[in-house]
C-alpha cells in the first residue's frame, strides 16, 4: 500500500512531465537554436526510460447472496489499485547493465499480484527475478458446511502463498556458462480443520497454517557445436508448522447422547512439526556426433530425508467405543522419520537415415525407495477415577516404486505438406506400499504396471494459410496400480488453424479420452470430450473494430464401483457434467470527436454446466478508453459477476464492479 501511495503521489508529476514534453517550444528559442541552412541537425537522443503506469480505483456495489462463495471464486474488493507498471531503463554507457526491465500487476489489495525484474549486460550476466503472491481462499458452503451441528463453518482456509525465484546466468551465449538459482514457496494463513475422536465425533477447530519450501541450485553449461553438457548440484528444504487450538466448549458434529452422555471438546492444543531436506545431483547431455544422428540423456539422484513430530492435548468428555470407556483427557505424541533414495534417468536417440525419414527412441526409468519409522503413544485420562490407559503403536513401513517406459517413433514425410508418424510405447513397473488399516493381506500391498500403447498421428500443411494435425493414442493394460488409473483407453486430439483472409483467422480443437476398466468389482468407465472454436477478425487492421471470440463445449461422465464403508456393500458412484463455455471481446474504435478517438470494448465470459452439479457463471464487461493527452489514457471498466448453483442454492451471488483510472506512458 505504501508503494501504491507513493506512485499515486508521483503520477501528477509524471503526467506534467509528459505534458511539458508535448508542448511546443517558445518561438524565440526555436529561432535562436534552429540550425542554419545546410547544417546537419543534432540527432535526437533515445529516451533512457520507457514504460507505463496504470492505476485507478475500484468500486463494488452491495453483494447479493453468499459472500463466502464470492470470496472463494472472485474475491475482488474495492479500493485504490496499482493495476500495472511496466518500464525499461537503458544505460547508453553500459555500466552496471545494458537494460533493466520491471513489470508488476494488481498491487494494492487484489488476491493475486506479481512483480518481475530483468537485468542484462551482454556477455557478462543475465539476471531474472519473479515474485507472486496468491490468496487461496475457500469457504464454499457446499464444502465448508456452515449447517453442520454446532454452527461451525467447517473445512475452510484462508492462505497466502508467496513464490520468489531468482536466476543468475554468467557469461551468457559463451562456451562455458555458470548459473545460480534460488526459489521459495511459502504459505501462511488460518482456517478450520476437524479434530476427530475415535470415529465417534468430529470437532471443528481453529487452525494456523505455516509452511515453506526452499530450493537452491547451481551448475555449469558447456555449449559446443555438437555437444551440450549441463552439470547441476542442488538442494531442497521443507518446513511445516501447522497448529490447531480450541478454548470454548465444542459439541462437534454429534449432537445426540451416547449411553446417556454428551460428547464435548473443552480445550485443545495441537501442533505438528515437519522438517525435510534433500541434496540432489543432475546431469544432462545432448550430442550430434554425425549429421544424421542425435543422442541425449539425463540423470538425477537425490536422497530426501523427512522428520515428523506431532503432539496434542485435549480435555472434554470423550468415549472409546471398543471398550465403552468414557474419559475426560487425552494426550498424543507421535514421531516419525523417513529416508528415500530417488534415482531417475532418461536416454534417447534420433536417427535420420533418409531425407524424409526420421526415427526416435527413448527410454526412461524412475525409482523411489523409502524406509520409514513411526511411533504413536496415546494416553487417556479416564473418569471418575484418575486411572489412565496407554497405547503405543510402532510402524516400520516400506515404500518401493519402480516405473519405466520405452518408446519408439517413426516420422515420414511422403510430401512436403504431409507428415505421418506412428510408434509404440511400453510402460511397466512395480510398487510395494504400506497396507491400509482395512487390509486383509498383511502390512504391505504390492502392485504392478504393464501397459502397451499404440501411437499415431498426422500433420497436414497444404498451404501457408491452413494447418492441421491429429494425434492418436490407444492403450491396453494388463495391470495397473489403482482402480482409478487409466486402463484400456483411447485418446484422440485434433487441431486446425485456417487464415481465411489477412484479417480473419479460425482455429478449432477437438479432444476425447475414453477409458474402460473391465475388472469386476472395481469397474471404472470415464469419458471426456472437449471441442472448441475460436475466431479472430480485425478488418482493415483493426482500424474500425476487432472481434475475438471462443466457444468451448465440454462433457465428462464417469462411473466407478466402490464399497460403502458403513455397510461393506457394493455400490456405484456416477458423475456427469455438460458444459458450455464462451468468451468474447469486441473492440470498437469510436470516430474522433474534436480530435479525441476513444475505444470501446464489449464482451465477457460465461459458463453453463448441466449434470450432477449444475451451475451458472456470468461475467459480462464493458471497457472505455479515452485519450486525455499524448501519453495519457483514461480507462473505465464495468463488470458484473453472477453465480448460481442449482444443487446448493445458498451459495449463489451477484455483484457489480466499477473500475476507473489513468494509464500514463512514455
C-alpha positions in Angstrom: 0.0 0.0 0.0 2.9 2.4 0.8 4.3 1.7 -2.7 0.9 2.4 -4.3 0.5 5.7 -2.4 4.0 6.8 -3.4 3.2 6.0 -7.1 -0.1 7.9 -6.9 1.8 10.9 -5.5 4.3 10.8 -8.3 1.7 10.3 -11.0 0.8 14.1 -11.3 4.5 15.0 -11.7 4.9 12.2 -14.3 1.9 13.4 -16.2 3.1 17.0 -16.0 6.4 15.9 -17.5 4.6 14.3 -20.3 2.5 17.4 -21.0 5.6 19.6 -20.9 7.3 17.3 -23.4 4.2 17.6 -25.7 4.1 21.5 -25.5 5.6 23.4 -28.5 8.8 25.2 -27.6 9.0 29.1 -27.4 9.3 30.5 -30.9 12.2 32.8 -29.9 14.1 29.9 -28.5 13.3 27.9 -31.6 14.7 30.7 -33.8 17.8 31.1 -31.7 18.6 27.4 -31.7 17.5 26.4 -35.2 20.4 25.2 -37.3 21.5 27.2 -40.2 20.6 26.1 -43.7 22.9 23.3 -44.8 23.9 22.4 -41.2 23.4 18.8 -40.1 20.8 18.7 -37.3 21.9 17.2 -33.9 20.4 13.7 -33.7 17.7 13.3 -31.0 18.8 11.1 -28.2 16.7 8.0 -27.5 14.8 8.2 -24.1 16.7 6.4 -21.4 13.4 5.2 -19.8 10.2 4.0 -21.4 7.1 2.3 -20.0 3.7 2.9 -18.4 1.9 3.1 -15.1 -1.7 2.0 -14.9 -3.5 2.9 -11.7 -7.1 3.5 -10.5 -9.8 2.9 -8.1 -12.3 0.0 -7.9 -15.9 0.3 -6.6 -18.2 -2.6 -5.7 -21.9 -2.5 -5.2 -23.7 -4.3 -2.4 -23.1 -8.1 -2.7 -26.3 -10.1 -3.1 -26.0 -13.7 -2.0 -23.2 -15.6 -0.4 -20.1 -13.6 0.5 -18.2 -16.8 1.2 -18.9 -18.1 -2.3 -17.9 -14.7 -3.8 -14.6 -14.7 -1.9 -13.9 -18.2 -2.9 -14.5 -17.6 -6.6 -13.8 -13.9 -7.4 -12.6 -12.1 -4.2 -12.1 -8.7 -5.8 -12.7 -5.8 -3.3 -13.0 -2.0 -3.6 -10.1 0.4 -3.1 -7.1 2.0 -4.9 -5.1 -0.3 -7.1 -1.9 -0.2 -9.0 -3.2 -2.2 -11.9 0.1 -2.4 -13.8 3.5 -0.9 -14.1 6.0 -1.7 -16.9 9.2 0.3 -17.6 12.6 -0.3 -19.1 15.8 1.6 -18.4 18.6 1.6 -20.9 22.1 2.7 -20.0 23.8 4.1 -23.1 27.2 3.8 -21.3 26.6 0.1 -20.4 27.9 0.5 -16.9 26.1 -1.8 -14.5 23.6 -3.1 -17.1 22.6 -2.7 -20.7 18.9 -2.7 -19.9 16.8 -3.1 -16.8 13.1 -4.0 -17.1 10.5 -4.0 -14.3 6.9 -5.3 -14.5 4.2 -5.5 -11.9 0.4 -6.0 -11.7 -2.6 -5.9 -9.3 -1.0 -4.3 -6.3 -3.0 -2.7 -3.5 -5.3 -5.5 -2.2 -6.1 -7.9 -5.0 -5.8 -11.7 -4.4 -3.1 -12.1 -7.0 -0.2 -9.7 -7.5 3.1 -10.1 -9.4 6.5 -8.5 -9.9 9.3 -9.2 -12.4 12.8 -7.7 -12.8 15.1 -8.5 -15.7 18.6 -7.1 -15.9 21.1 -7.8 -18.7 24.7 -7.0 -19.6 25.9 -8.5 -22.9 28.4 -11.3 -22.4 28.6 -10.7 -18.6 25.3 -11.7 -17.0 21.6 -12.2 -17.3 19.5 -11.8 -14.1 15.8 -12.6 -13.6 13.6 -12.2 -10.5 10.0 -13.2 -10.2 7.5 -12.7 -7.3 3.9 -13.6 -6.9 1.5 -13.5 -4.0 -1.6 -15.6 -4.4 -4.5 -15.7 -1.9 -6.1 -19.2 -1.7 -9.4 -18.8 0.0 -12.1 -21.5 0.1 -15.2 -21.3 2.2 -17.7 -22.6 -0.3 -20.7 -23.6 1.8 -21.1 -26.9 0.0 -17.5 -27.8 1.1 -17.2 -25.8 4.3 -20.6 -27.0 5.6 -21.9 -24.0 7.6 -25.0 -26.0 8.5 -23.0 -28.6 10.5 -24.3 -29.2 14.0 -22.9 -26.7 16.4 -23.0 -23.9 13.8 -19.3 -24.1 12.9 -18.1 -23.3 9.4 -16.0 -26.4 8.8 -13.2 -27.1 6.5 -12.3 -23.6 5.2 -9.0 -22.0 4.7 -7.6 -18.5 4.0 -4.0 -18.7 3.0 -1.5 -16.6 1.1 1.1 -18.4 -1.0 4.2 -16.4 -1.9 6.6 -17.5 -4.7 10.0 -16.0 -5.2 12.6 -17.0 -7.7 16.0 -15.5 -8.7 18.1 -16.8 -11.6 21.6 -15.5 -12.4 23.4 -16.7 -15.6 27.1 -15.7 -16.0 28.8 -15.4 -19.4 25.5 -16.0 -21.4 26.0 -17.2 -25.0 29.6 -18.3 -24.2 31.1 -21.8 -24.3 31.1 -22.2 -20.6 28.1 -20.8 -18.8 27.8 -20.9 -14.9 24.4 -20.3 -13.4 22.8 -20.0 -9.9 19.2 -20.2 -8.9 17.1 -19.8 -5.8 13.3 -20.3 -5.4 11.0 -20.2 -2.4 7.3 -21.2 -2.0 5.8 -20.2 1.4 2.3 -20.3 2.8 0.7 -18.8 5.8 -2.9 -18.4 6.9 -5.7 -19.6 9.0 -8.7 -21.9 8.7 -10.9 -24.5 10.3 -10.0 -28.2 10.4 -11.5 -31.2 12.1 -10.2 -32.9 15.3 -11.6 -36.5 15.2 -12.1 -38.7 18.3 -12.3 -42.5 17.8 -14.7 -42.1 14.8 -17.5 -41.1 17.2 -17.3 -37.3 16.8 -15.6 -34.6 14.8 -14.8 -31.2 16.3 -14.1 -28.2 14.0 -11.3 -26.2 15.5 -9.3 -23.0 14.5 -6.1 -23.8 12.6 -2.9 -22.0 11.9 -1.2 -22.9 8.6 2.5 -22.2 8.1 4.8 -24.0 5.6 7.8 -23.2 3.3 9.9 -24.9 0.6 13.3 -23.6 -0.5 15.3 -24.8 -3.5 19.0 -23.9 -4.1 20.8 -25.0 -7.2 24.0 -24.1 -9.1 25.5 -25.5 -12.2 27.5 -25.0 -15.4 26.6 -25.5 -19.0 29.1 -26.4 -21.7 27.9 -25.3 -25.1 29.9 -26.6 -28.1 28.9 -27.1 -31.7 28.0 -30.7 -31.5 28.0 -31.3 -27.7 25.9 -29.8 -24.9 26.5 -30.8 -21.2 24.9 -29.5 -18.1 26.1 -30.4 -14.6 24.0 -29.2 -11.6 24.0 -29.6 -7.9 21.1 -28.5 -5.7 19.2 -28.9 -2.5 15.7 -28.6 -1.1 14.4 -27.8 2.4 10.8 -28.0 3.6 9.2 -26.9 6.9 5.6 -27.3 8.1 4.5 -25.8 11.4 0.7 -26.2 11.4 -1.2 -26.0 14.6 -4.8 -26.1 15.9 -6.4 -24.9 19.1 -9.8 -24.6 20.9 -10.7 -22.9 24.2 -14.5 -22.9 24.2 -17.0 -25.8 24.7 -17.4 -27.6 21.3 -20.0 -30.3 20.8 -18.8 -31.1 17.3 -20.9 -32.9 14.7 -22.5 -35.4 17.1 -25.4 -33.7 18.9 -27.0 -36.8 20.3 -26.2 -38.6 23.5 -24.1 -41.8 23.7 -25.1 -44.0 26.6 -26.7 -41.0 28.2 -23.7 -38.8 27.9 -22.9 -35.8 25.6 -19.5 -35.6 23.9 -17.8 -32.2 24.1 -14.4 -30.7 23.5 -13.5 -28.1 26.1 -9.8 -27.4 25.3 -7.3 -28.4 22.6 -3.7 -27.7 21.8 -2.5 -29.5 18.7 0.8 -29.0 16.7 3.0 -30.9 14.3 6.4 -30.1 13.0 7.8 -31.5 9.8 11.3 -31.0 8.6 12.6 -32.3 5.3 15.7 -31.8 3.2 17.3 -33.3 0.1 20.6 -32.8 -1.8 20.5 -33.8 -5.5 22.8 -34.1 -8.4 21.7 -33.8 -12.1 23.5 -34.2 -15.4 22.2 -33.6 -18.9 23.9 -34.4 -22.2 22.9 -33.9 -25.9 25.2 -34.6 -28.8 25.2 -34.8 -32.6 28.2 -37.0 -33.5 27.0 -37.2 -37.1 24.7 -35.1 -39.2 22.2 -38.0 -39.2 22.4 -38.8 -35.5 21.4 -37.1 -32.3 21.7 -38.6 -28.8 20.6 -37.2 -25.4 20.4 -38.3 -21.8 19.6 -37.1 -18.3 20.4 -38.5 -14.9 19.1 -37.4 -11.4 20.0 -38.7 -8.0 18.6 -37.4 -4.7 18.2 -38.7 -1.2 15.4 -36.8 0.7 15.0 -37.2 4.4 11.9 -36.3 6.5 11.4 -36.0 10.3 8.0 -35.6 11.8 6.9 -34.7 15.3 3.2 -34.4 16.3 1.6 -33.8 19.7 -1.8 -32.8 21.1 -3.5 -32.4 24.4 -7.3 -32.3 24.7 -9.9 -32.1 27.6 -13.6 -32.7 27.5 -15.9 -35.7 27.5 -14.9 -38.4 25.0 -15.5 -42.1 24.6 -13.7 -45.2 23.3 -16.4 -47.4 21.7 -14.4 -50.6 21.6 -14.1 -50.6 25.4 -17.1 -48.3 26.2 -14.7 -46.2 28.2 -15.6 -42.5 28.8 -12.6 -40.3 29.6 -12.0 -36.5 30.0 -8.5 -36.1 28.8 -6.2 -37.3 26.1 -2.6 -36.7 25.0 -0.9 -38.0 21.9 2.8 -37.9 20.9 3.9 -39.2 17.5 7.3 -39.2 15.9 8.5 -40.4 12.5 11.4 -40.4 10.2 11.8 -41.5 6.5 14.7 -41.6 4.1 14.2 -42.4 0.4 16.9 -42.6 -2.3 15.5 -41.4 -5.6 17.1 -42.3 -9.0 15.7 -41.3 -12.4 17.2 -41.3 -15.9 16.3 -40.7 -19.5 18.1 -41.6 -22.7 17.2 -41.2 -26.3 18.3 -41.2 -29.9 17.2 -39.7 -33.1 18.3 -41.2 -36.4 17.7 -39.7 -39.9 18.8 -42.4 -42.4 17.0 -40.7 -45.3 15.9 -37.2 -46.0 12.2 -37.8 -45.5 12.5 -40.4 -42.7 13.2 -39.9 -39.0 13.3 -42.5 -36.2 13.4 -41.7 -32.5 13.7 -43.9 -29.5 13.5 -43.0 -25.7 13.8 -44.9 -22.5 13.2 -43.6 -19.0 13.2 -45.0 -15.5 12.2 -43.7 -12.1 12.9 -45.5 -8.9 11.9 -44.4 -5.4 12.8 -46.5 -2.4 11.8 -45.3 1.1 12.4 -46.7 4.6 10.4 -45.2 7.4 9.9 -45.5 11.1 7.0 -44.0 13.1 5.6 -44.4 16.6 2.5 -43.1 18.4 1.9 -43.0 22.1 -1.6 -42.1 23.4 -2.7 -41.6 27.0 -6.4 -41.5 28.0 -7.3 -40.0 31.4 -10.5 -41.9 32.5 -13.2 -40.7 34.8 -14.3 -40.7 37.5 -11.0 -42.2 38.8 -7.6 -41.0 37.9 -6.8 -44.2 36.1 -5.2 -43.9 32.6 -4.9 -46.2 29.6 -1.8 -46.0 27.5 -1.3 -47.4 24.0 1.8 -47.4 21.8 2.0 -48.2 18.1 5.2 -48.7 16.2 5.3 -49.0 12.4 8.2 -49.5 10.0 6.6 -49.1 6.6 8.4 -49.8 3.3 7.8 -47.9 0.1 9.3 -49.3 -3.1 8.2 -47.9 -6.5 9.9 -48.5 -9.9 8.5 -47.2 -13.1 10.0 -47.5 -16.6 8.9 -46.5 -20.1 10.2 -47.3 -23.6 9.0 -45.6 -26.8 9.9 -45.8 -30.5 8.5 -43.4 -33.1 8.8 -43.2 -36.9 8.3 -39.9 -38.8 7.8 -40.0 -42.6 7.3 -37.1 -45.0 5.8 -38.6 -48.2 5.0 -35.0 -49.3 6.3 -31.6 -48.2 2.8 -30.8 -46.9 2.3 -34.1 -45.1 4.0 -35.8 -42.2 2.9 -39.2 -40.9 4.0 -40.7 -37.6 3.5 -44.0 -35.8 5.0 -45.7 -32.9 4.8 -48.0 -29.9 5.2 -47.4 -26.1 5.5 -49.9 -23.3 5.1 -48.9 -19.7 6.0 -51.2 -16.8 6.6 -51.0 -13.1 6.1 -52.5 -9.6 5.3 -51.0 -6.3 5.2 -52.1 -2.7 3.5 -49.8 -0.2 2.2 -49.9 3.4 -1.3 -51.5 3.5 -4.4 -49.7 4.8 -6.0 -50.5 8.1 -8.7 -52.5 6.4 -6.2 -54.7 4.5 -6.7 -58.4 4.8 -3.3 -59.3 3.2 -0.8 -58.1 5.8 1.2 -54.9 6.5 2.2 -54.2 2.9 0.5 -54.4 -0.5 2.1 -54.9 -3.9 1.1 -53.9 -7.4 2.4 -54.0 -10.9 2.0 -51.9 -14.0 2.0 -53.3 -17.5 0.6 -51.2 -20.4 1.1 -51.2 -24.2 0.3 -48.1 -26.2 -0.1 -47.6 -29.9 0.8 -44.1 -31.2 -0.1 -42.5 -34.5 -0.5 -39.0 -35.9 -0.5 -36.8 -39.0 0.5 -33.2 -39.8 -1.2 -31.6 -42.8 0.0 -28.3 -44.1 -1.3 -28.0 -47.7 -1.0 -24.2 -47.8 0.5 -21.4 -45.8 -2.9 -20.4 -44.6 -4.0 -23.9 -43.4 -2.5 -26.2 -40.8 -4.0 -29.3 -39.1 -2.7 -32.2 -37.0 -4.1 -35.2 -35.4 -2.7 -37.4 -32.5 -4.0 -40.8 -31.6 -3.1 -42.9 -28.5 -4.7 -46.3 -27.8 -3.7 -48.4 -24.8 -4.4 -51.9 -23.4 -3.4 -52.5 -19.8 -2.8 -55.9 -18.1 -2.1 -54.5 -14.7 -2.5 -51.0 -13.1 -1.7 -49.7 -9.6 -5.1 -48.1 -8.8 -8.7 -48.6 -9.7 -8.8 -45.0 -10.9 -5.7 -45.4 -13.2 -6.1 -45.3 -16.9 -6.6 -48.9 -18.2 -7.9 -49.6 -21.7 -8.1 -46.2 -23.1 -8.3 -44.2 -26.3 -7.1 -40.6 -26.5 -7.6 -38.5 -29.7 -6.6 -34.9 -30.3 -7.1 -32.8 -33.4 -6.2 -29.2 -34.1 -6.7 -27.0 -37.2 -5.9 -23.4 -38.0 -7.1 -21.5 -41.1 -6.2 -18.0 -42.2 -9.4 -17.3 -44.2 -8.2 -13.7 -45.0 -5.5 -11.4 -43.8 -8.0 -10.0 -41.2 -9.8 -13.3 -40.4 -8.5 -16.5 -38.8 -10.2 -19.6 -37.4 -9.0 -22.2 -35.0 -10.7 -25.4 -33.9 -9.7 -28.0 -31.3 -11.1 -31.5 -30.5 -10.1 -33.9 -27.8 -11.6 -37.1 -26.4 -10.5 -39.5 -23.7 -12.4 -42.8 -23.3 -11.2 -45.2 -20.5 -12.6 -48.6 -19.7 -11.6 -50.7 -16.7 -13.3 -54.1 -17.1 -12.2 -55.7 -13.8 -15.2 -57.0 -11.8 -15.7 -55.2 -8.5 -13.7 -52.1 -9.5 -15.1 -51.3 -12.9 -14.2 -47.7 -13.9 -15.6 -46.0 -17.0 -14.6 -42.5 -17.9 -15.4 -40.4 -21.0 -14.3 -36.8 -21.6 -14.8 -34.7 -24.7 -13.7 -31.1 -25.4 -14.5 -29.2 -28.6 -13.6 -25.5 -29.1 -13.8 -23.0 -31.9 -12.2 -19.5 -31.9 -12.4 -16.6 -34.2 -10.1 -13.6 -34.6 -11.4 -10.9 -37.0 -9.7 -7.5 -37.4 -10.9 -5.9 -40.7 -8.7 -3.1 -42.0 -6.1 -3.9 -39.5 -8.5 -3.2 -36.6 -8.9 0.4 -37.5 -12.7 0.2 -37.2 -13.3 -2.8 -34.9 -11.9 -6.1 -33.9 -13.5 -9.4 -32.7 -12.1 -12.2 -30.6 -14.5 -15.0 -29.6 -14.1 -18.6 -28.4 -16.7 -21.3 -27.7 -15.9 -24.5 -25.8 -18.2 -27.5 -25.4 -17.0 -30.0 -22.8 -18.6 -33.1 -21.4 -17.5 -35.5 -18.7 -19.1 -38.7 -17.5 -17.7 -41.4 -15.1 -18.9 -44.5 -13.3 -16.9 -46.4 -10.7 -17.7 -49.3 -8.4 -16.8 -48.9 -4.8 -17.6 -50.4 -1.3 -19.8 -48.5 1.1 -17.7 -48.2 4.2 -20.7 -48.2 6.6 -22.2 -51.5 5.4 -19.3 -53.0 3.3 -21.7 -53.4 0.4 -21.0 -52.7 -3.3 -22.3 -49.5 -4.9 -21.7 -47.4 -8.0 -20.6 -43.7 -8.0 -21.6 -41.8 -11.1 -20.9 -38.2 -12.3 -22.0 -36.3 -15.3 -21.2 -32.8 -16.5 -22.1 -31.0 -19.8 -20.5 -27.5 -20.0 -20.9 -24.6 -22.4 -18.0 -22.1 -22.0 -17.8 -18.9 -24.1 -15.5 -15.8 -24.1 -15.7 -12.8 -26.4 -14.4 -9.3 -26.8 -15.4 -6.7 -29.4 -13.3 -3.6 -29.6 -14.8 -0.6 -31.5 -12.7 2.4 -32.4 -15.1 5.3 -32.0 -14.8 8.1 -34.6 -12.8 11.1 -33.3 -14.8 13.9 -31.6 -12.8 17.2 -31.6 -9.6 15.1 -32.2 -10.3 12.6 -29.4 -10.7 9.0 -30.5 -12.0 6.6 -27.8 -12.0 2.8 -27.8 -15.0 0.8 -26.5 -14.7 -2.9 -25.6 -17.7 -5.1 -25.0 -17.7 -8.8 -24.1 -17.3 -11.1 -21.2 -17.4 -14.8 -20.4 -20.0 -17.4 -19.3 -20.0 -21.0 -18.1 -23.2 -23.1 -18.1 -22.8 -26.5 -16.6 -25.6 -29.1 -16.5 -25.4 -32.5 -14.9 -24.6 -33.9 -11.4 -23.6 -30.4 -10.1 -25.4 -27.9 -12.3 -24.2 -24.3 -12.1 -24.2 -21.0 -14.0 -21.5 -18.3 -14.1 -21.7 -15.0 -16.0 -19.1 -12.2 -16.3 -20.1 -9.5 -18.8 -17.9 -6.5 -19.2 -17.7 -3.1 -20.8 -14.5 -1.0 -21.1 -14.0 2.5 -22.3 -10.6 4.1 -23.0 -10.3 7.8 -23.8 -7.0 9.6 -24.6 -6.5 12.5 -22.2 -3.2 13.6 -23.7 -0.4 12.5 -25.9 0.6 9.8 -23.4 -2.3 9.6 -21.0 -5.4 7.4 -21.2 -8.4 7.4 -19.0 -9.8 3.9 -18.6 -13.1 2.9 -17.2 -14.5 -0.6 -16.8 -17.7 -2.3 -15.6 -18.1 -6.0 -14.8 -20.9 -8.0 -13.4 -20.4 -11.3 -11.6 -23.2 -13.7 -11.2 -23.0 -17.3 -10.0 -25.8 -19.8 -9.2 -25.7 -23.4 -8.1 -28.9 -25.5 -8.6 -27.9 -28.0 -6.0 -26.7 -25.6 -3.4 -28.9 -22.5 -3.9 -27.5 -20.8 -0.8 -24.0 -20.2 -2.4 -25.1 -18.1 -5.3 -24.1 -14.4 -5.6 -24.3 -11.3 -7.8 -22.4 -8.0 -7.7 -21.3 -5.1 -9.9 -17.6 -3.9 -10.1 -16.7 -0.5 -11.4 -13.1 0.5 -12.1 -11.6 3.8 -13.3 -8.1 5.2 -13.6 -5.3 6.5 -15.7 -2.6 4.9 -17.8 0.5 7.1 -18.2 3.1 6.1 -20.8 6.4 7.4 -22.1 
